Amino acid sequence: MNLPNKLTVLRVILIPFFMVFILLPDFCGINRIASDLIAAAIFGIASFTDYLDGKIARSQNIVTDFGKFMDPIADKLMVFGAFLCFLVADAYAEYRYIFAVIVFVVLLREFAVTSIRLVAQSSGGKVIAANMLGKIKTVTQIIFILAALLEKHLFFFCDFMVQYTPITILSCLVMFVFTVLSGANYLLANKQYIDPKK
């Protein structure tokens, strides 16, 4: 259990905390602005551990199979946790249908990738690490979630930003594109594991 792996586990532990703060205003009298800012701070810390554990693992040459396996799962849990909260929280009701489509596409991509990883592991003992497109996809998801949490509050002085949330919408589109691209790239690069003849 080296430091990068401990950071990955910490990221998983932080997930329920930012989920609670996204949902808390719907169940008690806590201020939505304060709650979203705290949720964004916790989510930002969790996201930074993702960067930090990879950097430490590579620089100290302590990349492990546990890290290769657990790191992408921690990323998925972090993103899915935020998306699920956006689907049910009253503050994001206006985006509910958009979030529903996005969550479906992201889930489809992640299930396909995870399934290939499991087949690769079971058939040849190969652990498939995330590629560059996958890492970019994760970064765009993090940016989108932070934008959704913060844009209305940080740009409260601008009615256009509050009403139309252009940063959130743009980051959502970019995230969607990279989610599809990274999923397609992953399937093509590992098509031997989904060969119907095998």
Secondary structure as GFF3:
##gff-version 3
##sequence-region A 1 198
A	DSSP	alpha_helix	3	23	.	.	.	ID=ss1
A	DSSP	three_ten_helix	24	26	.	.	.	ID=ss2
A	DSSP	alpha_helix	32	59	.	.	.	ID=ss3
A	DSSP	alpha_helix	65	88	.	.	.	ID=ss4
A	DSSP	three_ten_helix	90	95	.	.	.	ID=ss5
A	DSSP	alpha_helix	96	124	.	.	.	ID=ss6
A	DSSP	alpha_helix	132	154	.	.	.	ID=ss7
A	DSSP	alpha_helix	159	164	.	.	.	ID=ss8
A	DSSP	alpha_helix	166	189	.	.	.	ID=ss9
A	DSSP	three_ten_helix	191	194	.	.	.	ID=ss10
###
